[in-house]
Amino acid sequence: MMTTARLATLLREKWDVLSPGEPLPARFSFMLMTKGRESVGKIVLLAFLGHERVPRFVIKLARLEAQNRALEAEYLNLKMVAPHGTYGGVRTPQPLLGCEDDGGFCLVESMIEGVELGQASRRSPSATFIDPIVDWLIHLGRATVGFAPQDARGDDLMHLIDGAAPYVTKPEERRVLDQAAGRLLGLRDAPIPRVFEQRDMGTWNLLVSREGTIGVLDWESSRAHGFPAWDLFYFLAHYGFMVHETSSVSARLNSARGSFLDRHGFGATVRSAVGRYATAMSLREEWLGLLFLGCWLHHAVSETSRLGIRLSESLFWQMAALTLDRDCRLNFVAPR
């Protein structure tokens, strides 16, 4: 594990890259920011220069060897998305340095100040932050359609079925997975535009500054060859959890019903947001419910693997099952 002394030395060695033309500071100091109940494979620190009170950089270090690849992916993906990362009042961190040192990967990003969106929303109308994010996702999607994938293996919807299969332990899980496979076949040859996808657009990864600027953090799960609307669905679902003040799986499933199946209240806001995105990205109506299904299958497998739970215990699996129960028709898909 890299010590703070070694980290300070590394910053000095790379100073011309980190801040070209600026004098080398006399000293660096660091604040540990890593948090959360789950075991994490990385450490996040804030770096301060000299006697400055505002941190200058965010530094991510791999705690576990397996995390090196994820941090390197975040660095490379942020470099690709950086030219398109700022739009309106939304922006992404700038990747300033990515390098291996003593067997671990060190990632240095520009600092984005603010509070988590959930905290900021307490002093603003419930839908205040939705339009800027939708505008930004449209911009990002249009700017990155057709990005050549670094590694497109597994980047298809049917691969989701293969990924979920090893976690099936109950007949009901097998029934849902088989039903999902049958539905997703309908998108196998569809000309769906592939876009740069952040793939972790939860409210905890969105920081709001005092001026109202929104920063989108944590790009280690991002994909250059991602799916349209997935980031939007994930964001709106968690925005709904925030609006409805939910915490349990059952309460969040009810929130998802209200957000994506109702046409009133927050459901009307969701309908408008998805409709605007779909129109801008030329997504056909018949694709939307299937993309929605694929989104939750992906996150269900991810959650099941990460937490060591059954597929059917995952909120996202239950959301996928709910989608199938509605025949993949949601409030943004007009009834036939």
The 8 nearest C-alpha neighbors of each residue, nearest first, counted from 0:
[[1, 2, 62, 103, 101, 61, 60, 102],
 [0, 2, 5, 6, 3, 101, 103, 60],
 [3, 1, 5, 4, 6, 0, 7, 8],
 [4, 2, 6, 5, 7, 1, 29, 28],
 [3, 5, 7, 2, 6, 8, 1, 9],
 [4, 6, 8, 2, 3, 7, 9, 1],
 [5, 7, 3, 9, 8, 4, 2, 10],
 [6, 8, 10, 4, 9, 5, 3, 27],
 [9, 7, 5, 11, 6, 10, 12, 4],
 [8, 10, 6, 12, 11, 7, 5, 13],
 [11, 9, 13, 7, 12, 8, 14, 6],
 [12, 10, 14, 8, 9, 13, 7, 23],
 [11, 13, 9, 10, 14, 8, 15, 7],
 [14, 12, 10, 16, 11, 15, 9, 17],
 [15, 13, 17, 11, 16, 10, 12, 18],
 [16, 14, 19, 18, 13, 17, 20, 12],
 [17, 15, 14, 13, 18, 19, 95, 96],
 [18, 16, 14, 15, 95, 13, 19, 96],
 [17, 19, 15, 16, 21, 14, 20, 22],
 [20, 18, 15, 21, 16, 17, 14, 22],
 [21, 19, 18, 22, 15, 23, 14, 16],
 [20, 22, 19, 18, 23, 15, 14, 24],
 [23, 21, 24, 20, 18, 19, 14, 25],
 [22, 24, 21, 25, 14, 11, 26, 15],
 [25, 23, 26, 49, 48, 22, 27, 11],
 [24, 26, 49, 23, 27, 48, 22, 50],
 [25, 27, 49, 24, 48, 28, 7, 50],
 [28, 26, 48, 47, 49, 7, 46, 29],
 [27, 29, 47, 46, 48, 26, 30, 49],
 [28, 30, 46, 45, 47, 44, 31, 27],
 [29, 31, 45, 44, 32, 46, 28, 47],
 [30, 32, 44, 33, 43, 45, 29, 42],
 [33, 31, 44, 43, 34, 30, 45, 42],
 [34, 32, 43, 42, 31, 44, 35, 41],
 [35, 33, 32, 36, 39, 37, 43, 42],
 [36, 34, 37, 33, 38, 39, 32, 42],
 [35, 37, 38, 34, 39, 33, 306, 40],
 [38, 36, 35, 39, 306, 34, 305, 40],
 [37, 39, 36, 40, 35, 41, 34, 305],
 [40, 38, 41, 37, 62, 42, 35, 63],
 [39, 41, 62, 63, 66, 61, 38, 42],
 [42, 40, 61, 62, 60, 39, 66, 59],
 [41, 43, 60, 33, 59, 62, 61, 44],
 [44, 42, 59, 33, 32, 58, 31, 60],
 [45, 43, 31, 58, 32, 30, 57, 29],
 [44, 46, 57, 30, 29, 56, 54, 58],
 [45, 47, 29, 56, 54, 28, 55, 57],
 [48, 46, 54, 28, 55, 27, 29, 51],
 [47, 49, 27, 51, 24, 50, 26, 28],
 [50, 48, 26, 51, 24, 25, 27, 47],
 [49, 51, 48, 52, 47, 26, 27, 28],
 [52, 50, 53, 49, 48, 47, 54, 55],
 [53, 51, 50, 54, 47, 48, 49, 55],
 [52, 54, 51, 55, 47, 48, 46, 112],
 [55, 53, 47, 46, 45, 56, 52, 110],
 [54, 56, 47, 110, 46, 53, 109, 48],
 [57, 55, 110, 109, 46, 108, 45, 54],
 [56, 58, 45, 108, 110, 107, 44, 109],
 [57, 59, 107, 44, 43, 106, 45, 56],
 [60, 58, 43, 106, 42, 105, 44, 107],
 [61, 59, 105, 42, 41, 104, 62, 43],
 [60, 62, 41, 66, 63, 67, 103, 104],
 [63, 61, 41, 40, 42, 60, 0, 64],
 [64, 62, 40, 65, 66, 61, 41, 67],
 [63, 65, 66, 67, 61, 62, 103, 102],
 [64, 66, 63, 67, 68, 40, 69, 61],
 [67, 65, 69, 61, 64, 68, 63, 40],
 [68, 66, 104, 70, 61, 69, 65, 64],
 [67, 69, 71, 66, 70, 72, 65, 104],
 [70, 68, 72, 66, 219, 71, 67, 73],
 [71, 69, 73, 72, 67, 68, 219, 74],
 [70, 72, 68, 74, 73, 69, 67, 75],
 [73, 71, 69, 75, 70, 74, 219, 76],
 [74, 72, 219, 70, 218, 76, 71, 75],
 [73, 75, 71, 77, 72, 76, 94, 97],
 [76, 74, 78, 72, 77, 73, 71, 79],
 [77, 75, 79, 73, 78, 74, 72, 80],
 [76, 78, 80, 74, 79, 75, 81, 73],
 [77, 79, 75, 81, 76, 80, 94, 74],
 [80, 78, 76, 77, 81, 75, 82, 223],
 [79, 81, 77, 83, 78, 84, 82, 76],
 [80, 82, 84, 78, 83, 77, 79, 93],
 [83, 81, 80, 84, 79, 85, 78, 77],
 [84, 82, 81, 80, 85, 139, 142, 86],
 [85, 83, 81, 91, 90, 80, 82, 86],
 [86, 84, 90, 89, 83, 91, 87, 88],
 [85, 87, 89, 135, 88, 90, 84, 138],
 [88, 86, 89, 85, 131, 135, 134, 90],
 [87, 89, 212, 213, 86, 131, 90, 211],
 [90, 88, 213, 86, 87, 85, 214, 212],
 [89, 91, 85, 214, 84, 215, 213, 86],
 [90, 92, 215, 84, 214, 85, 93, 216],
 [93, 91, 109, 108, 94, 111, 110, 90],
 [92, 94, 109, 108, 95, 81, 91, 77],
 [95, 93, 108, 96, 74, 77, 78, 107],
 [96, 94, 108, 107, 17, 93, 109, 97],
 [97, 95, 107, 106, 94, 98, 17, 108],
 [98, 96, 106, 105, 74, 107, 71, 95],
 [99, 97, 105, 104, 100, 96, 106, 71],
 [100, 98, 104, 103, 105, 102, 101, 97],
 [99, 101, 103, 102, 104, 98, 105, 1],
 [100, 102, 103, 99, 1, 0, 104, 5],
 [103, 101, 100, 99, 104, 64, 0, 67],
 [104, 102, 100, 99, 101, 61, 67, 105],
 [103, 105, 99, 67, 98, 61, 60, 100],
 [106, 104, 60, 98, 97, 59, 99, 103],
 [105, 107, 97, 59, 58, 96, 60, 108],
 [106, 108, 58, 96, 95, 57, 94, 97],
 [109, 107, 94, 57, 95, 93, 56, 92],
 [108, 110, 56, 93, 92, 57, 111, 94],
 [109, 111, 56, 57, 55, 112, 108, 92],
 [112, 110, 214, 109, 92, 113, 206, 91],
 [113, 111, 208, 110, 206, 114, 207, 214],
 [112, 114, 208, 207, 206, 209, 111, 115],
 [113, 115, 206, 207, 116, 119, 118, 208],
 [116, 114, 206, 117, 118, 203, 205, 207],
 [115, 117, 119, 118, 206, 205, 202, 207],
 [118, 116, 120, 115, 119, 202, 241, 121],
 [117, 119, 116, 115, 120, 121, 114, 122],
 [120, 118, 116, 121, 117, 122, 114, 115],
 [121, 119, 123, 117, 122, 118, 116, 125],
 [122, 120, 119, 118, 123, 117, 124, 125],
 [121, 123, 120, 119, 124, 118, 125, 117],
 [122, 124, 120, 121, 125, 127, 119, 126],
 [125, 123, 127, 126, 120, 122, 121, 128],
 [124, 126, 127, 123, 242, 120, 128, 121],
 [127, 125, 129, 128, 124, 268, 130, 123],
 [128, 126, 124, 125, 129, 123, 130, 120],
 [129, 127, 126, 130, 131, 132, 125, 120],
 [128, 130, 132, 126, 131, 127, 133, 272],
 [129, 131, 133, 132, 128, 134, 127, 272],
 [132, 130, 134, 133, 129, 128, 135, 88],
 [131, 133, 135, 129, 134, 130, 136, 128],
 [132, 134, 130, 136, 135, 131, 137, 129],
 [135, 133, 131, 137, 132, 136, 130, 138],
 [134, 136, 132, 138, 137, 133, 86, 139],
 [137, 135, 139, 133, 138, 134, 140, 132],
 [136, 138, 140, 134, 135, 139, 141, 276],
 [137, 139, 135, 141, 136, 140, 142, 134],
 [140, 138, 136, 142, 137, 141, 135, 143],
 [139, 141, 137, 194, 143, 138, 142, 136],
 [140, 142, 138, 139, 143, 144, 137, 280],
 [141, 143, 139, 140, 144, 138, 83, 194],
 [142, 144, 194, 140, 146, 141, 195, 139],
 [145, 143, 194, 193, 141, 146, 140, 142],
 [144, 146, 193, 147, 143, 194, 192, 224],
 [147, 145, 143, 144, 148, 223, 224, 194],
 [146, 148, 145, 149, 224, 223, 151, 150],
 [149, 147, 224, 150, 151, 223, 146, 222],
 [150, 148, 151, 147, 223, 224, 222, 146],
 [149, 151, 148, 152, 154, 224, 153, 147],
 [150, 152, 154, 148, 153, 149, 224, 155],
 [153, 151, 154, 150, 155, 158, 148, 149],
 [152, 154, 158, 155, 151, 159, 156, 157],
 [153, 155, 151, 152, 156, 158, 224, 225],
 [156, 154, 158, 153, 157, 159, 152, 187],
 [155, 157, 158, 159, 293, 183, 154, 187],
 [156, 158, 159, 160, 155, 183, 180, 161],
 [157, 159, 161, 160, 156, 153, 155, 162],
 [160, 158, 162, 157, 161, 156, 163, 297],
 [159, 161, 163, 158, 162, 157, 164, 180],
 [162, 160, 158, 164, 159, 163, 157, 165],
 [161, 163, 159, 160, 164, 158, 165, 300],
 [162, 164, 160, 161, 166, 165, 300, 159],
 [163, 165, 161, 166, 167, 162, 160, 176],
 [166, 164, 167, 163, 162, 161, 168, 160],
 [167, 165, 164, 163, 168, 310, 309, 303],
 [166, 168, 164, 165, 172, 169, 173, 310],
 [169, 167, 166, 172, 170, 309, 173, 310],
 [168, 170, 172, 171, 167, 173, 311, 174],
 [171, 169, 173, 172, 174, 168, 167, 175],
 [172, 170, 174, 173, 169, 175, 311, 176],
 [173, 171, 175, 169, 170, 174, 167, 176],
 [172, 174, 170, 176, 171, 175, 177, 167],
 [175, 173, 171, 177, 172, 176, 178, 170],
 [174, 176, 178, 172, 173, 177, 179, 171],
 [177, 175, 179, 173, 178, 174, 180, 172],
 [178, 176, 180, 174, 179, 175, 173, 181],
 [177, 179, 175, 181, 176, 180, 174, 182],
 [178, 180, 176, 182, 181, 177, 175, 183],
 [181, 179, 177, 183, 178, 182, 176, 184],
 [182, 180, 178, 179, 184, 183, 177, 185],
 [181, 183, 179, 184, 180, 185, 178, 289],
 [184, 182, 185, 180, 186, 181, 179, 289],
 [185, 183, 187, 186, 182, 181, 180, 157],
 [184, 186, 183, 187, 182, 188, 189, 181],
 [187, 185, 189, 184, 183, 188, 286, 289],
 [186, 188, 184, 185, 189, 183, 156, 157],
 [189, 187, 186, 190, 185, 184, 191, 183],
 [188, 190, 186, 191, 187, 185, 286, 192],
 [191, 189, 192, 188, 186, 187, 193, 282],
 [190, 192, 189, 193, 282, 227, 186, 226],
 [193, 191, 144, 190, 194, 227, 145, 226],
 [194, 192, 226, 225, 224, 144, 145, 227],
 [195, 193, 144, 225, 140, 143, 224, 226],
 [194, 196, 223, 225, 143, 224, 222, 140],
 [195, 197, 225, 222, 198, 221, 194, 223],
 [196, 198, 221, 199, 218, 230, 200, 222],
 [199, 197, 221, 196, 230, 220, 200, 229],
 [200, 198, 201, 197, 220, 230, 217, 204],
 [201, 199, 234, 230, 198, 233, 204, 202],
 [200, 202, 203, 234, 204, 199, 237, 233],
 [201, 203, 205, 204, 116, 237, 117, 200],
 [204, 202, 201, 205, 115, 116, 117, 206],
 [205, 203, 216, 202, 201, 215, 200, 217],
 [206, 204, 215, 202, 214, 203, 116, 115],
 [205, 207, 115, 113, 214, 114, 213, 116],
 [206, 208, 213, 113, 114, 212, 211, 116],
 [209, 207, 113, 211, 212, 210, 112, 114],
 [208, 210, 211, 113, 207, 212, 114, 112],
 [209, 211, 208, 212, 207, 213, 113, 88],
 [212, 210, 208, 209, 207, 213, 88, 113],
 [211, 213, 88, 208, 207, 210, 89, 214],
 [214, 212, 207, 89, 206, 88, 211, 90],
 [213, 215, 206, 90, 205, 91, 89, 216],
 [216, 214, 205, 91, 204, 90, 213, 206],
 [215, 217, 204, 205, 218, 214, 91, 92],
 [218, 216, 219, 204, 215, 199, 73, 220],
 [217, 219, 73, 221, 220, 197, 216, 77],
 [218, 220, 73, 69, 221, 72, 217, 70],
 [221, 219, 218, 198, 222, 197, 199, 73],
 [222, 220, 197, 218, 198, 196, 219, 223],
 [223, 221, 225, 196, 224, 195, 197, 220],
 [222, 224, 195, 148, 225, 146, 196, 194],
 [225, 223, 148, 222, 193, 194, 195, 146],
 [226, 224, 196, 194, 222, 195, 193, 223],
 [225, 227, 193, 194, 229, 228, 196, 224],
 [226, 228, 229, 194, 193, 225, 192, 140],
 [227, 229, 231, 230, 232, 226, 290, 276],
 [230, 228, 232, 231, 294, 227, 226, 233],
 [231, 229, 233, 228, 232, 198, 200, 234],
 [230, 232, 228, 234, 229, 233, 235, 133],
 [233, 231, 229, 235, 234, 230, 228, 236],
 [234, 232, 236, 230, 231, 235, 200, 229],
 [233, 235, 231, 200, 237, 201, 232, 236],
 [236, 234, 238, 232, 237, 233, 239, 231],
 [237, 235, 239, 233, 238, 234, 232, 255],
 [238, 236, 240, 239, 234, 235, 201, 241],
 [237, 239, 235, 241, 240, 236, 234, 242],
 [238, 240, 242, 236, 237, 241, 243, 235],
 [241, 239, 237, 243, 245, 238, 242, 244],
 [240, 242, 244, 238, 239, 243, 237, 117],
 [243, 241, 239, 244, 240, 238, 125, 245],
 [242, 244, 240, 241, 245, 239, 254, 251],
 [245, 243, 241, 242, 240, 246, 239, 250],
 [246, 244, 240, 250, 243, 251, 247, 241],
 [245, 247, 251, 250, 248, 244, 240, 249],
 [248, 246, 250, 249, 251, 245, 252, 314],
 [247, 249, 251, 250, 314, 252, 246, 313],
 [250, 248, 252, 251, 247, 253, 314, 246],
 [251, 249, 253, 247, 252, 248, 245, 254],
 [250, 252, 254, 248, 253, 249, 245, 240],
 [251, 253, 255, 249, 254, 250, 248, 256],
 [254, 252, 256, 250, 251, 255, 249, 257],
 [253, 255, 251, 257, 252, 256, 240, 258],
 [256, 254, 258, 252, 257, 253, 259, 251],
 [257, 255, 253, 260, 254, 259, 258, 252],
 [258, 256, 261, 254, 255, 260, 259, 266],
 [257, 259, 266, 255, 256, 265, 260, 254],
 [258, 260, 256, 330, 257, 255, 266, 329],
 [259, 261, 330, 256, 329, 257, 258, 262],
 [262, 260, 266, 257, 263, 259, 330, 258],
 [261, 263, 267, 266, 330, 260, 264, 270],
 [262, 264, 267, 266, 261, 265, 268, 257],
 [263, 265, 266, 267, 262, 268, 261, 257],
 [264, 266, 268, 267, 258, 263, 269, 257],
 [267, 265, 258, 262, 269, 261, 263, 264],
 [266, 268, 263, 262, 270, 265, 269, 264],
 [269, 267, 265, 271, 266, 270, 272, 264],
 [270, 268, 266, 272, 271, 267, 273, 258],
 [271, 269, 267, 331, 273, 268, 272, 274],
 [270, 272, 274, 268, 269, 273, 275, 267],
 [273, 271, 269, 275, 274, 270, 268, 276],
 [274, 272, 276, 270, 275, 271, 277, 269],
 [275, 273, 277, 271, 272, 276, 270, 278],
 [274, 276, 272, 278, 273, 277, 271, 279],
 [275, 277, 273, 279, 274, 278, 280, 137],
 [278, 276, 282, 274, 280, 279, 275, 281],
 [277, 279, 281, 275, 276, 280, 274, 282],
 [278, 280, 276, 277, 281, 275, 137, 282],
 [279, 281, 277, 278, 282, 276, 137, 141],
 [282, 280, 278, 279, 277, 283, 276, 192],
 [283, 281, 277, 280, 278, 284, 286, 287],
 [282, 284, 286, 285, 281, 287, 277, 278],
 [283, 285, 286, 287, 332, 282, 277, 288],
 [284, 286, 283, 287, 288, 289, 332, 282],
 [287, 285, 284, 289, 283, 288, 290, 282],
 [288, 286, 290, 289, 284, 285, 291, 283],
 [287, 289, 327, 291, 290, 328, 286, 292],
 [290, 288, 292, 291, 287, 286, 327, 293],
 [289, 291, 293, 287, 292, 288, 286, 294],
 [292, 290, 288, 294, 289, 293, 287, 295],
 [291, 293, 289, 319, 290, 294, 295, 288],
 [294, 292, 290, 296, 291, 295, 289, 297],
 [293, 295, 291, 297, 292, 296, 229, 290],
 [296, 294, 315, 298, 297, 319, 293, 292],
 [297, 295, 299, 293, 298, 294, 316, 319],
 [296, 298, 295, 294, 300, 299, 159, 293],
 [297, 299, 301, 295, 300, 296, 302, 315],
 [300, 298, 315, 316, 296, 302, 301, 297],
 [301, 299, 303, 297, 298, 302, 163, 304],
 [300, 302, 298, 304, 299, 303, 305, 297],
 [303, 301, 305, 299, 304, 300, 306, 298],
 [304, 302, 300, 308, 307, 306, 301, 305],
 [303, 305, 301, 307, 302, 306, 300, 308],
 [306, 304, 302, 303, 307, 301, 308, 300],
 [307, 305, 303, 308, 304, 302, 37, 301],
 [306, 308, 304, 303, 305, 309, 302, 310],
 [309, 307, 303, 306, 312, 310, 313, 304],
 [310, 308, 312, 311, 303, 313, 307, 166],
 [309, 311, 312, 313, 303, 316, 166, 308],
 [310, 312, 309, 313, 316, 317, 172, 314],
 [313, 311, 309, 310, 308, 314, 316, 317],
 [314, 312, 316, 315, 311, 310, 299, 303],
 [313, 315, 317, 316, 248, 318, 312, 252],
 [314, 316, 299, 318, 295, 317, 313, 298],
 [317, 315, 299, 319, 313, 318, 314, 311],
 [316, 318, 320, 314, 315, 319, 321, 313],
 [317, 319, 315, 321, 316, 320, 322, 314],
 [318, 320, 316, 322, 292, 317, 321, 295],
 [321, 319, 317, 323, 322, 318, 324, 316],
 [322, 320, 318, 324, 319, 323, 317, 325],
 [321, 323, 327, 319, 325, 320, 324, 318],
 [324, 322, 326, 320, 325, 327, 321, 319],
 [323, 325, 321, 326, 322, 320, 327, 319],
 [326, 324, 322, 323, 327, 328, 321, 329],
 [325, 327, 323, 324, 328, 322, 288, 329],
 [326, 328, 288, 322, 325, 323, 289, 329],
 [329, 327, 326, 325, 288, 332, 330, 322],
 [328, 330, 332, 260, 331, 259, 327, 288],
 [329, 331, 260, 332, 259, 261, 262, 270],
 [332, 330, 270, 329, 333, 274, 273, 259],
 [333, 331, 329, 330, 328, 284, 334, 287],
 [332, 334, 331, 335, 330, 328, 329, 284],
 [335, 333, 332, 328, 330, 329, 331, 326],
 [334, 333, 332, 328, 285, 284, 326, 329]]
